[in-house]
Amino acid sequence: MEERTRAYLRGRFRDYYRRAEITPPPAPESREWGYIPWTTGPDTRMIRHRSVLDIGDIETFLERERPRHVYYSAGLYEDPGANSMDEKGWQRSDLVFDLDADHLPGVTLGEDSYAEMLATCKDALRRLLDFLEDDFGFENMEIVFSGGRGYHVHVRDERIRHLEREHRREIVDYVRGIGLEFDHLIETETVAGMGRETPTERRILRTSGGWGERLHDRFVSFLDDLLAMDEEAALERLQSFDGIGEGKATAALNAATNNRAAIEAGNVTVHTAIAQLAQRFAERTVEAENAPIDEPVTTDTNRLIRLPGSLHGGSSLAVRRIDRADLTDFDPLVDAVPETFTGHEIRVTVDRGGPVELGGDTFTVTEGEQSVPEHVAMFLMARGRAEKEKETGA
C-alpha cells in the first residue's frame, strides 16, 4: 500500500470516528484494549495491554488515533493494563463465538463471491444461534457483523462467564457435533407385556430438543421423501449410505412404509434396518446442522475481539451490532457501509479489477485509473486492490 493511500484511509477513518457514536462493551474499565495502527511496510503491529486509563475516552481515542483495527478483550481483569497475562488477574470472560466465511465447508475460495460467502456464513450463524438459544437457553447475547467475512456472538450469561478453557471446549464440541455418539441420543423404554408375556425394551430417539430432535426431523423428512419416490429410485438412494446393501435397503423401505407412525414417534427399533439407517444418518445430520465455529476464539478466555462500531481496516466496512429481530433482513454489504463514505466519487488506480457488490449495487471495475463511488474505493483500497490516485498538480 502506497503512503498516499494509507494517509487517505487514515484521514477518512478519522472523519468517520468524528461522527460515530461508539457504545463500549459492559465494564470497559475491566477489559484489555488493543489496536493496530496504519503503519508502513507489510508488517502489522498490535499495540495491546492497554486499559481505559491508558487510552482515555474511547471515542476521543478513536478520533485521535484512527486505528486500522481496534479490539477489546473477552476477559475481565483486576489490572487489564498489566503487561503480562499472569499479572492482569483474570476474573471472568464473555463466551465468544467466531464464524469466518474463509473457514466454512460450504465456501469455495476463489469461486464464491463475497456476497455468497457472507450468505453462507449467515446460515451458519442461524444454526449457531439455534444451539445457543434452544439448547443452552442463553439470553444475554450480542450478535455482531465482523466488518470482514463473518460474524461474532458474545454470550454474557453469568452462569458461564467463569468457565475455564476445558469447559468452554465442551460447548465448542457440542455445537460442532464433535464426538457425538448415536447411542447418546437414544432413550430406552420398557414396554409391559400382555398377561404373562415378558416386558420388552424399545429404543426411542429423543425428539424434544438437542441433537436428537435435529436428527429426528431430518430422518423423518428423509423417509417422507423416500416414500414419495418410485421403489427403484428409493432403493438406489438408500444404498448410497455406507453399509446399506440391496437387502438392507429393501428391509428399510418396507419398515418405513409399514411403521411410519412409530418412526414419527421416535421408535427406531421397529426394524434393525431402520435403526442402522438412523445411525448412519446421524453423520449426515452433524455435517449439515453443526455450527463450524473457530474453536480457539471460544476457548481463549483472554481473546481480543473487534469493537462494534469500529471500522475494519481490511474492508472499510463497519463492525455492526445486529438486533436479533433484525438478523433476517440484515445485509452486511448494505447495512455495514458507513454513511460517511457515500454520496460522492473519488479517483483511484485499480490494480485488480472485477465485480464489487456493495451498497446494494454491483460494480464492475477494470484495471487502471477511474472514478468510483468512495465507499467502493475505500473497500478496494483497504483490500489492497487499488491505490489512491495523485491529486491534480501533485
DRENMAR-582656 format. One record per residue (C-alpha): x, y, z; residue number from 1. Coordinates in pm, 1 decimal, always signed. Layout:
<pts>
        u        v        w num
        X        Y        Z NUM
...
</pts>
This chain:
<pts>
        u        v        w num
     +0.0     +0.0     +0.0   1
   +138.3   +336.4   -101.1   2
   +171.9   +607.9   +161.4   3
    -75.9   +828.1    -26.0   4
   -339.8   +556.4     +1.2   5
   -261.9   +488.6   +365.6   6
   -287.7   +859.0   +452.6   7
   -620.4   +888.5   +271.8   8
   -770.0   +588.4   +450.3   9
   -644.7   +708.0   +785.5  10
   -789.5  +1053.0   +727.1  11
  -1127.6   +920.3   +623.9  12
  -1131.7   +681.5   +921.0  13
  -1088.6   +990.3  +1139.0  14
  -1383.4  +1158.0   +963.4  15
  -1594.2   +850.2  +1036.2  16
  -1497.8   +843.8  +1402.9  17
  -1576.9  +1214.1  +1441.8  18
  -1940.6  +1133.9  +1361.5  19
  -1974.3   +783.5  +1502.2  20
  -2135.3   +702.0  +1834.5  21
  -1940.9   +412.7  +1983.4  22
  -2103.0   +212.6  +2261.6  23
  -1834.5    +25.2  +2456.9  24
  -1892.5   -324.4  +2595.4  25
  -2008.5   -372.8  +2955.2  26
  -1737.6   -299.3  +3215.7  27
  -1490.1   -141.1  +2968.6  28
  -1263.0    -38.8  +3256.0  29
  -1201.2   -407.5  +3338.2  30
  -1104.3   -509.7  +2986.2  31
   -779.0   -503.9  +2795.7  32
   -776.3   -288.8  +2481.3  33
   -562.0   -322.2  +2171.9  34
   -532.7   -176.5  +1824.5  35
   -335.1   -193.0  +1501.0  36
   -223.7   +144.2  +1361.1  37
   -173.6   +236.2   +995.8  38
   +196.7   +152.1   +990.8  39
   +417.1   +145.5   +681.8  40
   +552.4   -178.5   +538.7  41
   +397.2   -525.5   +516.8  42
   +406.7   -596.9   +889.4  43
   +112.7   -525.2  +1117.3  44
   +195.7   -439.0  +1475.2  45
    -56.5   -493.8  +1750.6  46
    -44.9   -245.7  +2035.1  47
   -209.1   -416.8  +2331.3  48
   -212.5   -444.4  +2711.1  49
   -388.2   -108.5  +2731.4  50
   -667.1    -16.4  +2970.7  51
   -925.1   +260.0  +2957.3  52
   -697.3   +450.8  +3194.5  53
   -424.8   +431.2  +2928.0  54
   -627.3   +525.4  +2621.3  55
   -883.7   +758.5  +2780.5  56
  -1231.2   +818.4  +2639.9  57
  -1296.7   +559.9  +2366.7  58
  -1449.4   +796.0  +2110.4  59
  -1175.5  +1056.4  +2162.5  60
   -909.9   +787.4  +2131.9  61
  -1055.2   +657.7  +1804.1  62
  -1074.6  +1005.1  +1651.9  63
   -719.3  +1082.7  +1758.5  64
   -552.8   +754.8  +1658.2  65
   -795.6   +643.1  +1380.1  66
   -660.0   +287.1  +1404.4  67
   -674.6    +32.3  +1127.6  68
   -830.4   -222.2  +1365.6  69
   -942.9   -192.2  +1728.2  70
  -1016.9   -467.7  +1980.0  71
  -1115.9   -531.9  +2338.8  72
  -1079.1   -844.3  +2549.9  73
  -1342.3  -1104.8  +2618.6  74
  -1180.1  -1131.9  +2960.4  75
  -1230.0   -901.2  +3256.3  76
   -933.2   -839.3  +3487.8  77
   -829.7   -673.5  +3808.5  78
   -548.6   -489.3  +3625.0  79
   -624.0   -503.4  +3248.6  80
   -330.7   -276.3  +3160.2  81
    -65.9   -509.4  +3306.8  82
   +192.9   -625.4  +3052.8  83
   +157.2   -998.7  +3117.4  84
   -148.5  -1218.0  +3142.2  85
    -39.0  -1352.7  +3481.2  86
    -26.6  -1001.2  +3624.8  87
   -368.3   -898.9  +3498.0  88
   -564.2  -1108.4  +3748.8  89
   -832.3  -1281.3  +3541.3  90
  -1184.2  -1261.8  +3686.4  91
  -1422.3  -1390.8  +3418.4  92
  -1475.8  -1385.4  +3041.8  93
  -1752.3  -1349.0  +2789.9  94
  -1814.7  -1661.3  +2585.1  95
  -1730.1  -1552.1  +2229.5  96
  -1804.9  -1735.1  +1906.1  97
  -1646.2  -1650.3  +1572.0  98
  -1773.1  -1760.9  +1231.2  99
  -1537.7  -1685.9   +942.2 100
  -1652.0  -1748.7   +584.6 101
  -1295.5  -1837.7   +483.7 102
  -1313.9  -2149.7   +702.5 103
  -1664.8  -2273.5   +624.9 104
  -1701.5  -2610.0   +449.3 105
  -1970.3  -2469.6   +218.2 106
  -1745.7  -2193.4    +81.0 107
  -1518.0  -2234.6   -220.1 108
  -1245.8  -1970.5   -208.7 109
  -1173.1  -1816.6   -546.5 110
  -1513.4  -1917.2   -683.0 111
  -1775.5  -1783.2   -441.7 112
  -1836.7  -1410.4   -446.9 113
  -1803.6  -1200.2   -132.4 114
  -2182.7  -1182.3   -107.0 115
  -2217.0  -1559.5   -146.1 116
  -1954.7  -1622.4   +123.5 117
  -2132.6  -1390.8   +365.6 118
  -2469.7  -1554.5   +289.9 119
  -2323.5  -1897.7   +370.9 120
  -2177.8  -1755.5   +690.8 121
  -2515.0  -1609.1   +788.4 122
  -2673.9  -1952.8   +750.4 123
  -2408.3  -2092.8   +985.2 124
  -2484.5  -1807.6  +1226.8 125
  -2851.2  -1905.9  +1236.5 126
  -2755.0  -2262.3  +1324.9 127
  -2522.6  -2137.2  +1598.1 128
  -2797.9  -1920.8  +1746.3 129
  -3032.5  -2220.2  +1747.6 130
  -2781.8  -2406.7  +1965.9 131
  -2721.7  -2112.4  +2197.7 132
  -3086.9  -2016.0  +2239.6 133
  -3268.7  -2350.3  +2217.1 134
  -3016.7  -2599.9  +2354.0 135
  -2838.3  -2384.8  +2613.8 136
  -3108.7  -2128.2  +2684.8 137
  -2874.5  -1827.8  +2669.5 138
  -3046.6  -1489.2  +2659.1 139
  -2781.0  -1224.7  +2724.5 140
  -2618.0  -1231.8  +2382.0 141
  -2482.4   -978.2  +2135.1 142
  -2463.7  -1051.4  +1761.9 143
  -2203.6   -862.0  +1558.1 144
  -2103.3   -847.9  +1193.0 145
  -1723.1   -850.0  +1199.6 146
  -1680.2   -597.0   +920.0 147
  -1489.6   -859.1   +722.5 148
  -1600.9  -1209.9   +634.9 149
  -1807.0  -1325.7   +926.7 150
  -1996.5  -1280.4  +1249.0 151
  -1927.5  -1280.9  +1621.2 152
  -2162.2  -1377.0  +1904.0 153
  -2086.3  -1259.4  +2258.7 154
  -2260.1  -1451.3  +2538.9 155
  -2260.2  -1266.5  +2871.9 156
  -2466.9  -1509.2  +3076.1 157
  -2322.1  -1506.2  +3429.0 158
  -2365.0  -1883.1  +3453.2 159
  -2084.7  -1942.2  +3204.6 160
  -1850.2  -1643.8  +3240.5 161
  -1632.5  -1820.3  +3497.6 162
  -1580.0  -2130.1  +3283.1 163
  -1220.0  -2234.6  +3218.5 164
  -1088.0  -2330.0  +2875.0 165
  -1159.3  -2701.9  +2900.4 166
  -1524.5  -2640.3  +2987.0 167
  -1561.4  -2393.0  +2701.1 168
  -1420.1  -2659.2  +2471.8 169
  -1709.3  -2887.9  +2569.3 170
  -1950.2  -2623.1  +2440.2 171
  -1746.5  -2599.5  +2119.0 172
  -1762.0  -2976.4  +2073.9 173
  -2138.2  -2973.8  +2124.3 174
  -2222.1  -2707.2  +1865.6 175
  -1981.0  -2865.8  +1617.5 176
  -2110.7  -3215.2  +1683.6 177
  -1764.5  -3343.1  +1768.7 178
  -1769.4  -3683.0  +1937.5 179
  -2147.3  -3709.9  +1907.8 180
  -2247.8  -4073.5  +1964.3 181
  -2574.1  -4206.2  +1823.3 182
  -2638.3  -4407.0  +2142.4 183
  -2630.6  -4083.2  +2344.1 184
  -2939.2  -3969.1  +2152.6 185
  -3136.1  -4282.5  +2240.4 186
  -3360.1  -4348.1  +2540.2 187
  -3466.3  -4697.5  +2638.7 188
  -3830.0  -4757.5  +2729.6 189
  -3971.8  -5069.4  +2894.3 190
  -4295.3  -5189.5  +2740.3 191
  -4511.5  -5407.2  +2966.6 192
  -4604.3  -5747.0  +2826.4 193
  -4960.5  -5872.0  +2787.8 194
  -5060.7  -6124.7  +3052.2 195
  -4762.1  -6347.3  +3119.1 196
  -4552.5  -6203.2  +2841.3 197
  -4211.2  -6078.3  +2942.5 198
  -4171.6  -5698.4  +2931.3 199
  -3967.9  -5577.8  +2633.8 200
  -3745.5  -5279.6  +2574.9 201
  -3751.9  -5046.2  +2283.6 202
  -3506.7  -4774.6  +2185.1 203
  -3656.3  -4432.3  +2130.2 204
  -3478.9  -4145.2  +1958.4 205
  -3509.9  -3827.6  +2164.3 206
  -3737.1  -3591.2  +1977.3 207
  -3765.9  -3297.6  +2218.9 208
  -3468.0  -3070.2  +2165.6 209
  -3097.0  -3101.4  +2106.9 210
  -2921.1  -3316.6  +1852.0 211
  -3187.6  -3585.0  +1892.1 212
  -3457.6  -3354.4  +1758.6 213
  -3232.9  -3240.0  +1474.7 214
  -3163.3  -3598.4  +1372.6 215
  -3526.9  -3698.6  +1409.5 216
  -3658.0  -3409.8  +1198.8 217
  -3408.7  -3475.3   +921.2 218
  -3459.3  -3851.4   +932.8 219
  -3839.2  -3830.6   +914.0 220
  -3816.8  -3576.9   +631.6 221
  -3574.8  -3808.3   +450.2 222
  -3812.7  -4104.1   +488.1 223
  -4105.7  -3895.0   +361.2 224
  -3904.4  -3804.7    +51.0 225
  -3811.3  -4170.9    +15.5 226
  -4171.8  -4289.1    +30.6 227
  -4268.3  -4037.5   -237.1 228
  -4020.6  -4193.4   -484.9 229
  -4073.9  -4496.1   -701.1 230
  -3930.3  -4813.0   -549.9 231
  -3622.9  -4834.6   -774.6 232
  -3514.6  -4475.7   -701.3 233
  -3581.3  -4517.7   -327.5 234
  -3369.1  -4833.6   -307.5 235
  -3088.2  -4666.0   -500.1 236
  -3089.4  -4370.8   -260.6 237
  -3082.9  -4596.3    +44.4 238
  -2782.2  -4780.8    -91.8 239
  -2587.6  -4454.1   -105.4 240
  -2529.5  -4498.4   +270.5 241
  -2220.8  -4690.7   +376.1 242
  -2305.0  -5047.5   +478.2 243
  -2657.0  -5043.1   +329.6 244
  -2677.3  -5300.9    +53.2 245
  -2974.8  -5413.1   -151.0 246
  -3111.4  -5643.1   +122.1 247
  -3098.0  -5383.7   +399.9 248
  -3232.4  -5116.9   +165.8 249
  -3536.5  -5331.0    +83.0 250
  -3595.5  -5409.5   +451.3 251
  -3564.1  -5041.9   +549.1 252
  -3804.3  -4929.8   +277.4 253
  -4063.9  -5189.2   +381.9 254
  -4024.7  -5094.4   +750.6 255
  -4062.6  -4724.1   +671.4 256
  -4376.1  -4797.8   +467.7 257
  -4540.8  -5013.0   +734.7 258
  -4430.1  -4826.3  +1050.1 259
  -4447.0  -4459.8   +958.0 260
  -4633.5  -4355.4  +1275.4 261
  -4395.9  -4540.9  +1508.7 262
  -4093.0  -4382.2  +1343.0 263
  -4259.7  -4042.0  +1371.2 264
  -4281.4  -4106.7  +1746.9 265
  -3907.8  -4174.4  +1756.7 266
  -3915.2  -4553.7  +1767.3 267
  -3607.2  -4665.4  +1575.6 268
  -3639.4  -5029.9  +1683.2 269
  -3929.4  -5106.0  +1450.6 270
  -3669.9  -5286.6  +1240.6 271
  -3294.5  -5332.0  +1265.4 272
  -3259.5  -5183.8   +915.8 273
  -3427.0  -4862.1  +1033.3 274
  -3200.9  -4845.2  +1338.6 275
  -2890.3  -4894.7  +1124.1 276
  -3008.4  -4634.6   +874.3 277
  -3080.2  -4379.7  +1150.4 278
  -2732.8  -4436.0  +1293.5 279
  -2570.9  -4368.3   +958.0 280
  -2799.3  -4069.9   +901.5 281
  -2665.5  -3913.0  +1222.7 282
  -2334.1  -3841.1  +1049.9 283
  -2509.8  -3652.8   +771.4 284
  -2711.6  -3459.1  +1027.1 285
  -2399.0  -3342.7  +1206.5 286
  -2243.4  -3240.5   +875.7 287
  -2548.9  -3035.4   +778.7 288
  -2653.8  -2893.6  +1117.4 289
  -2329.7  -2819.3  +1303.0 290
  -2202.0  -2465.8  +1359.3 291
  -1841.7  -2454.8  +1224.0 292
  -1709.1  -2200.1  +1470.0 293
  -1342.8  -2112.1  +1520.2 294
  -1255.4  -2318.5  +1828.7 295
   -953.0  -2113.5  +1952.9 296
  -1166.7  -1799.0  +1977.2 297
  -1426.6  -1961.3  +2203.6 298
  -1183.7  -2145.8  +2430.4 299
   -949.0  -1847.4  +2475.4 300
  -1054.6  -1660.5  +2790.1 301
   -811.2  -1377.4  +2703.4 302
   -919.3  -1331.0  +2342.5 303
   -926.7   -985.9  +2184.7 304
  -1232.6   -927.8  +1965.6 305
  -1334.6   -639.5  +1736.5 306
  -1510.3   -339.3  +1886.0 307
  -1866.0   -293.1  +1748.6 308
  -1897.8    +42.5  +1578.4 309
  -1531.7    +49.6  +1475.4 310
  -1405.9    +14.3  +1118.6 311
  -1241.8   -294.9   +974.8 312
   -912.8   -191.7   +816.8 313
   -929.7   -474.0   +564.1 314
  -1261.1   -366.4   +413.8 315
  -1350.1    -14.7   +541.2 316
  -1683.7   -163.1   +647.7 317
  -1822.0   -102.3   +995.1 318
  -1832.2   -366.3  +1267.5 319
  -2207.7   -371.8  +1327.5 320
  -2421.1   -487.7  +1619.9 321
  -2733.6   -665.8  +1498.0 322
  -3057.9   -689.0  +1691.6 323
  -3182.4  -1049.0  +1695.5 324
  -3513.1   -943.7  +1542.4 325
  -3331.3   -769.2  +1254.1 326
  -3099.5  -1055.7  +1161.3 327
  -3310.2  -1188.0   +873.3 328
  -3315.6   -851.7   +697.2 329
  -2956.6   -756.5   +779.3 330
  -2742.3   -720.4   +466.4 331
  -2377.3   -662.4   +558.5 332
  -2292.9   -522.6   +214.8 333
  -2556.6   -253.3   +263.8 334
  -2600.3   -203.5   +637.1 335
  -2227.9   -202.6   +719.4 336
  -2134.1    +58.8   +457.7 337
  -2052.5   +378.0   +652.6 338
  -2267.4   +672.9   +550.7 339
  -1953.8   +890.1   +577.8 340
  -1819.3   +725.1   +260.3 341
  -2133.4   +755.4    +46.9 342
  -2266.1  +1023.4   -185.6 343
  -1957.6  +1114.5   -387.4 344
  -1682.7   +970.3   -605.4 345
  -1304.1   +973.9   -593.3 346
  -1035.3   +867.7   -837.7 347
   -827.2   +557.1   -781.1 348
   -591.7   +334.7   -975.5 349
   -726.5    -18.9   -970.2 350
   -468.0   -297.8   -968.6 351
   -712.2   -588.9   -959.9 352
  -1043.7   -542.3  -1131.9 353
  -1359.3   -745.4  -1114.1 354
  -1708.9   -719.6   -968.0 355
  -1774.2   -543.0   -638.0 356
  -2108.6   -589.8   -461.6 357
  -2157.6   -303.8   -217.8 358
  -2423.7    -61.1   -106.6 359
  -2699.1   -252.2   -284.2 360
  -2531.4   -228.6   -625.5 361
  -2288.1   -437.0   -827.5 362
  -1995.3   -253.1   -982.3 363
  -1759.6   -395.4  -1242.0 364
  -1429.1   -218.8  -1207.3 365
  -1148.3   -253.6  -1457.5 366
   -777.1   -210.3  -1405.0 367
   -641.9   +141.5  -1438.2 368
   -736.8   +495.2  -1335.6 369
  -1106.1   +571.4  -1286.6 370
  -1365.8   +744.1  -1072.8 371
  -1578.9   +522.0   -848.0 372
  -1812.6   +585.3   -553.9 373
  -1599.5   +648.7   -246.5 374
  -1738.3   +356.1    -46.8 375
  -1629.9   +126.8   -331.8 376
  -1289.8   +295.4   -348.6 377
  -1242.6   +263.6    +26.4 378
  -1323.6   -107.4     +4.2 379
  -1083.8   -162.9   -287.6 380
   -800.7    +29.7   -121.5 381
   -846.5   -146.5   +211.2 382
   -844.5   -481.4    +31.4 383
   -522.2   -392.3   -149.5 384
   -690.2   -384.6   -490.6 385
   -646.6    -12.9   -562.5 386
   -434.2   +291.1   -478.8 387
   -544.1   +649.2   -431.7 388
   -475.1   +848.5   -745.4 389
   -248.2  +1150.1   -715.1 390
   -425.7  +1480.6   -684.4 391
   -406.4  +1708.7   -985.1 392
    -81.2  +1903.0   -977.5 393
    +74.4  +1671.7   -718.0 394
</pts>
